[in-house]
């Protein structure tokens, strides 16, 4: 069997060399189970078309396709997709083109498997947000006709409430093949020196877009009080976004230039070093759908302190593999907490439950089920 993976969302997330790409991680596991895998990823019209073999795979390629867009919504020319594939796994969410993709799959007898993590727009543009949310109702009608994969239980519950019965929880996973496996052998004090910290510094880490929903300004406010009580605490922020200048001004006004650093981006090959030197990784996004950085931090044994949200609630066992928090006091208490077994429990949880192997096997079983149904006169459901 041959399968395709479609990503029409256009944005900075997934930039080659700087983020764990979800579609690449999934493709690598599907490569072990199928005869051919093709990833179709929309990119900005200003970038160049390219087709590349995915490193480490036998017969898996990624097509980077310059595409017209509305915000993060890409409008791919579906004629570019191989119509001989058996199934198309679509990272669909609220993408405008979902109904058109469904019609293409129906016409070409391709099973559409939507992979859903978001049910409403998070755009900071009010007009765009409302347009997307209105158009999303069309996606619901498509999802009712498909075997859907969802990223967490909350999305599953909401879709089932909309009458979508065929939705299986298939968590986002880490691509372990690109992660440093012997990180424990590296002395964290040497890494602290490399990144400009002293051995006694207690580094708190934030990785994410500098936008309102991620609440980086809230984190700086909380950090200010922690730093006043103990100047050894430092805050390291990795990210870029519309709040950058406001954050720089806030840091300056509060005389925190010596204790807070902002780095716009760090290559994937180096990001493990930041988890290694940090006392805790902080995520205050109350809308977090999943959280690749949360998984990375847990894998590298860095304590995660995350606001209660659909993704963290699913990933983290509170007090065992990380901390789920609801207010400032809980955030501070979690940062100061000492739990020697947490780093082992968090890594073990990721390796057991949050790798792409699990989702790849779910997809294989869905297609095997369709093949069995066809042998008894059923349809493939797409």
N, C-alpha and C positions, 0 to 999 in steps of 0.2 A: 504494500500500500504506500501511497505518496500523500503527504500532508503539507499544507501551507500555513504560515503564521502571518497575520496581517496586523500592522500597527499604523493607523492613520493619524494618530495624535502627533502634532508637531510642536516641539518645544525643546528647551535645553536639557531636560531630563533624558538620560540615555546617551548623552554626548560621549563619543568614543574615547575611551581611555580615562574617563573621569567618574563613571558611575557603573554600578552593576546593572547591566542591561537585562531586563526581564525576558525579552524575546530571545536573546542570545542564550541565556541560561536554560530556558525551556527547550530551545532548538537542540542544544547539545545532548539533552537527555532523550529527546525524540529521535535523534540520529541513531541511537542504539536500538531503537525498536521498529523503525520504518525504513523502507528502501530508499526514500528520498524525502528531504525536508527543504522547503524554500521559505525564507523569511522575506516578506515585502514590507519595507519600512518607509513611510513618507518622510521626506525632509523638505526644507525650505526651497522655494524656487531659485534662490540665489546660489544654492549648492549644486554640485555636479552629480550626474547619474553614475553609479558604479555597481558592479556585481563582484562579490568577493566570496571565496570559500571561507567558511567559519573555521578558525584554527582549532585543531584537535578533532575535527569531524571527518567522517569518511565520505559522505555524500550530502552535505548540507551547505547551502549558499544563502547569502543575504543580498537582496536587491535594494539599494538605496535610491529612492525614486523622488526627484524634485516634483513638488505638487503644489497646486493652488490651495489656499487655505482661508478660513475665517476663524481668526484666533488660533486655537490649537486644533481646530477641525480641518483635517486634510481631505481633499476631494480627488482621490486617486482615480486614474483611468483604469477601470476594471479589466480592460482588454490586455493589460500588462500581466495579469495573473494567469498561470497555466491552468486551463480548464480541464486537464486530465487528472488533477489531484482528487483524492477521495474525500478529503475534509479540509476545512479552513478554520483554524482557530483564530478568532478575531478579538483582540484587546479593544473591546467596543465601547464600554462605559456609556457616555452621553453623546458619542460622535453622531453628527448629523447624517452621515452617509449610510448608517446601519440598514435602513429599508432597501436602499439600492444594492447593497452587498447581498442582502437576503435574496432579492430577485435574481441576481446574477448566479448565486449558488443553486437556486431552484431550477433555473434554466439549464444549467450545466450538470445537474445531478450531483452536486457537491454538498456534502453535509456541513452545515454551518454550526460551529460551536462557539457562541459568544463567551468571552471571558470578562467578567464584570466586577469592578471594584467600586465604581462611583455611580450614584443614581441621581445626582444633581450637580449643576455647574458650580465650581468654586471660583469662577472669574470675579475679579475685583471691579470689572466694568458692569455697572448695573443693567445697561441695555443688553449687552451680550449675554449676561447671566440669565435674564428673563427669556430671551429668545431661545437659548439652549434648553432651558427647563420646559418651555412650551413644546418644543420639537421633540423632546425626549419621550413624550407620550406615544409617538410613532414607534419608538424602539420597544416599548412594552409589548405592543401587538406582535412584533417580530419575536421577542423573547418567549412569548407563549407558545410559539411553534417550534422551539429549538430545545436541545439538551444544552443547558447553560452551566458554565462553571462560575463560581463566585469566590471572592477572596476572603470573606469572613462571614460568621454567622449572622451578623446584623443585615448584611446585604441579602442573604438567603431569606431571612424572615420577611424583609420588606417586599421581595419579589414574590414570595409565596402569598403574601397578603394581596398582591395584585393578580393572583390567579395563575402564577407561573410555578407549576409543580415540579418540573424537571430542572432543578438547580442543585448542583453538587458542590460542596465546599472543597475547593482546590487551592490551598494556600500558596502564596508567593513563596519562592525559595531562593536560597543562595546558590550560586554557581561555585561549588567548592574547588573546582579545578583552577580558578584564578586567584584563590586566597592563599596567603602564606600559611603553610601548615606547621612550620617549626618556629612560630613566633615566640614560644615560651623560652627558647634558647637565647634570645636577645636580652641583654641587660637594659632594663627600663631607664636606669640612671644615665647610661650612655645616650639613649634616645632623647632624654630630657635636655641634655647638653646640646645635642644636635639641633633641637628645635628652640634653643635659647632660654631654657628654664633651668632653675637650680634643682638640686636633688630634693630639697625640702618642699618645693612648690607642689601644691595640690591642684591639678588641672581639671577643670570642668569643661566638657566638650559639647558643642552644638554644631550639627551639620544639617543644612537645609536652606531652602530659598528664604530670602529676607523679605517676607511678606506678612501681612497681618495675621493670617490663620496659623502661622508657625509661632507667633507670639515671641519674637526675639527681644523686643523691648521689655516685655514682662520679665523675661529671664534676666536681663541686665539689672532691672530694679531689684529682683530677689538677690542676685549676686552681690549687689552693692552692700546689702546688709550682712551677707556672709563674709565678705572681704573686710568690712569694718571690724567684725568680731575676730577674724583671723586673717591677717594680711598674706599668709602663705597661699591662700586660695587665688587662683588665676582662672580667667575665662577665655577659652579659645573658640572662636566662631569661624566656621567654614561655610561660605555661601555668598551669593549675590542676589540683588533684588531691589525693589523700589524703596525699601526702607533704609538702604545703606547710608545715605547722607544724614537722615534723621538719627540713626544710631550713632554715627560718628559725632554728631553734635551733642547727643545725650551723654556719651562717654566723656567728651571734653568738658562739658558744663559740670559734670560730677567728679572731675579730676581722676578719671579711671584709666587714663592712657597707659599707665605702667602696669595695669593688671588685666586689661582686656585687649586681645588681638583679634583682628578680622583678616582672614585669608580668603580670597575670592574662590579659589578652587585648588584641590590637591589631587594629583594623579592617583588612580586606583592602586598602583604599585606601591604607593607611599602611605595610603590612608591608614593601614594597619598600625603604623607607628604612632598615630595619634590616639587610637584606642588603647594601645599598650601603655602610654604615658599618663592616661587620664584616670582620675579617681571615679568619675561618673560621666555617662553620656546622658544629656538632658533632652527630652522631647516634650514640649508643652502644647502641641497641636491637639486640640479637643475634637478635631474632625479627622484625625489620622485614619486612613483606610487600612493601611498595612504598616509600612515603615521598613524599607530595605536597610536603612542605617541602623535601626534597632536590631535587626537580625545580625548585621555585621558586628555591632558592639558586643552582642551576646556571644557570638562565635569567638571573638578575641578575648572573652572573659572580662569585659569592661562592664561595670555595674550600670544598668539602665534605670533611669528615673523618668517615667512617662505619665503624662496626664491620661486619665481614663478616657478611652476612645475606642471605636470598633476594632482597630488593628491591635493596639497594645493589649486590650482586654483579652483578645484571642491568643496572642503570642505569649504573654508573660503570666507566669504563676506568681501572684503577689507574695513577696517575702521569700520565695524559693529561687526563682530565676530572674528576678528583677523587682521593681517597685512601681505600683500604680498609685497615683496621687490625685487629690481633688482640690487642694488649696495650698497656700503658701507654706503653712506650717508643715504639712505633710511632705512638701518638696524639700524643705530644709532638713527635716528629720531623716528623710531617705538619703540625702547627700551625705549626712554625717554618720549614717548607720554602718556598722561593721558586721559582715557576714562572710566568714572565710570560705564557706561551701558554695556561695552564690556563683562564683566564676566557673566552677565545674558544672553546676546544675544548668546554668544558662547555655553554655556551649553544648552540653549533652542534649538539651531540648531542641536546639537548632538542628543539630546533626540528625536527630531522630525524626523530627516532624516537619522541618522547614527547608527541604531541598527540592529541586525541580524534579527529581526522580519520582516523587509521589504523584505530582500532577501529570507527568508523562504517562504513568501507568494507568491513571484514571482515564485519560484520553484513549489509550489503547483499548481498555475494557469497553468504553462506549462504542468504539468502532467494531469490536468483536461482537458485541451485542447486536449491532445492526446487521452484521453479516449473518448471524444466526437467525434473526428475524426474516431476512430476505430468503433464506433457505426454506422457510416455512410460509412464504408468500406475503411477508410483511413489507413495510417500506423502511427507508433509512431515516425518516423523520426530519429531513431537511427541506 
